[in-house]
């Protein structure tokens, strides 16, 4: 599995050179793919996902309020939405 040893730039060089299709979320600036508002996502990915899918982010915020728990211990969905839409 040589890809494990490659830098991210090398991976993208090989993808582009080969013409292999990839998920369009990468073109939107996401650095990883999982659920679009993943608790394991970076702050930057969460902000981007909240901009790309504002209705889903709002639903997460509603559930967060309803159950009385934050999205992550260090970050609420309300904070993500506020930062994504200054």
C-alpha positions, 0 to 999 in steps of 0.5 A: 500500500504505497499510498500510506507513505505518500504526502497529500500532494502526491495523492492528489497528483496521482488522482489527477494524473489517473483521471480517477473520479473523486468525491466533489466535496473535496473541490468544495474544500473538505479535507476528509469524507465521512458524515458531513457534520462529523464530530471528528471533523476539523473546525475548518471542515465543520465550518465549511460543512455548515456553509454547504448544508445550512439546513442540516446544521440548523437541525443539529442545533435544534437537536442539541438544544432539545437534548441539552448536549453540545455537538462536541464537548469543546464546540456546540453546533450553535458556535459552528453556525455562528462562526460559519456565518459571521 
